[in-house]
Amino acid sequence: MIDWREVSVSFGGPPVVGPLSLTVVDGEWLGLIGPNGAGKSTLLKAAVGVVEHTGAIDLGGRASRAGLDIAWMPQRPHLPDEMTVTDYVLLGRTPHLGRFGTERGRDLDSVQRSLERLDLVELSGRALATLSGGEAQRAVLARALAQEAPVLLLDEPTSNLDIGHALDVLEIIDGLRKHEGLTVVTALHDLTLAGRFADRLVLLAEGKVVSDGGPREVLTEEHLEAHYGAGIRVVDNGDGPTVIPSRKRRV
Amino acid sequence: MILIAGVLVGSVVIDPTRVLKALLDRLPFISLASGLTEVQERVLFEIRLPRVVMGGIVGSILALAGAGYQGVFRNPLADPYLLGVAAGAGLGATFVIGAGGGSALIPPVAFVGGLVAVLATYALGRTVGGRTMTSLILAGVAVAAFATAIQTFLLQRNYETLREVYSWILGRLVTVGWSEVVILLPYALVAGAVLVLYRRLLDVLALGDDEAAGLGVDVLRVRRTVVLAATLATAAAVSVSGLIGFVGIIVPHTVRLLTGWSYRLVIPLSIFYGASFLILADLIARTAVAPAELPIGVITAFLGAPFFVIVLRTVRGST
């Protein structure tokens, strides 16, 4: 689990996030949604200690150990051009190696599994600069999975993926969650996709929680038009809420 | 092989097989009559061998320092000379020589000079142009020019040591004996060990500060430690051999071209390639215009400057 308690973040001014509290229990998939600048990424960054925050973020009373308990996939990862996919994914093992350790068989196995899961085996020797946007994004996710942390924080993990790959990748994450009891928090712009996979959605606006609940409770036209502006329709064909842009309503 | 050539070539001709015998003779439990004259023995063990060993150590640690700075600053152009570290260390060394201090005092003072220089370069590079690659190097050029100006001023004030310092500045392995090797060795071992231990963490730094921190790495501490070690290496090298430029840029990039990107390979291999490169450069320095000698810094700059341009072009092309 992961627990934000009375957390707020400010960059030298009024807080951009919070104060807010949020608890995600073991095995839960929480989808953070909200317009640009709502504080989704910042909330995730605070949890890995990349931005300063007040309040407490822990694993239910237990402090998180950097890298071991939480794997974070950033929205805009820094990809060294010449690094190969394998070397890159291998860096995900860093928290397990101690300060000056080197990889052992177990680490290489873990990397191999991550590569297989994300269908990257054939690309394993390629330099990162030669990958397409979608391939690179899968490599970043593979690195996060190689950390084998119980909590996964994924910031826009499917922003560069076509709809087919996006579904595949989210299914993989869901499978891991179910088999290994991972706790997953995603920040997704695609509201429909967020609603299909997350057990629970939290709608953030201006750093505050404005709606929290199951997809059908949160993804309503009323909520969305209040925070994204007019022009959004929500239909439900039994598969869950589907969000549809509507130009007629916008004007 | 380069090591053997370095021992063999020189103004006093020595028969190679005899050299080999003489070297083996020095090993425990082996006794061989080399047939070398006493003069030849002395040339071999007291002039050529220390010079080759010293060249190897200096080449290794300069290459390591270059690779270390490149990793920490995430800048392929970083090099002890281009960052102004060597000039700062040189200023420290000049200060000691000018004040008539002993040679054991040179490395620590050079270390302080180098450290001040690298911090100044980093601070200046950030204030001038954020974090772009060239602004760091330009800052290094400014710091180096400043340190060199003070150094020249010191030299003019201490006219009697001018010659001594000047020949040292150009980089020379000419006058070394085993005593200089002994002074250099502890610094080289400490700095080298730290850089080898941190090789994997340098790979992690390539992901940027945030992601490295997300993987549980204490970025600030890694950065500080590696900068300290690389600066110590540079100061030690400058203290015994003067200013030998471009080794820190030529060697790591050559290793990268040959084996790949990761510091896990670049760091250990730089030790061997750095040693071979400098011994070879020294060999050229003392044979190209024989019987006179060229300063070794001239050779490395002659090779390094074009190399630098090539690296700059490829870096520019890829970003």
Boltz contact constraints between the chains, C-beta under 6 A:
constraints:
  - contact:
      token1: [A, 48]
      token2: [B, 214]
      max_distance: 6.0
  - contact:
      token1: [A, 50]
      token2: [B, 210]
      max_distance: 6.0
  - contact:
      token1: [A, 50]
      token2: [B, 213]
      max_distance: 6.0
  - contact:
      token1: [A, 66]
      token2: [B, 216]
      max_distance: 6.0
  - contact:
      token1: [A, 67]
      token2: [B, 215]
      max_distance: 6.0
  - contact:
      token1: [A, 67]
      token2: [B, 216]
      max_distance: 6.0
  - contact:
      token1: [A, 72]
      token2: [B, 214]
      max_distance: 6.0
  - contact:
      token1: [A, 78]
      token2: [B, 207]
      max_distance: 6.0
  - contact:
      token1: [A, 78]
      token2: [B, 208]
      max_distance: 6.0
  - contact:
      token1: [A, 80]
      token2: [B, 206]
      max_distance: 6.0
  - contact:
      token1: [A, 81]
      token2: [B, 318]
      max_distance: 6.0
  - contact:
      token1: [A, 82]
      token2: [B, 261]
      max_distance: 6.0
  - contact:
      token1: [A, 83]
      token2: [B, 261]
      max_distance: 6.0
  - contact:
      token1: [A, 87]
      token2: [B, 262]
      max_distance: 6.0
  - contact:
      token1: [A, 91]
      token2: [B, 204]
      max_distance: 6.0
  - contact:
      token1: [A, 94]
      token2: [B, 204]
      max_distance: 6.0
  - contact:
      token1: [A, 94]
      token2: [B, 215]
      max_distance: 6.0
  - contact:
      token1: [A, 95]
      token2: [B, 215]
      max_distance: 6.0
  - contact:
      token1: [A, 95]
      token2: [B, 216]
      max_distance: 6.0
  - contact:
      token1: [A, 100]
      token2: [B, 197]
      max_distance: 6.0
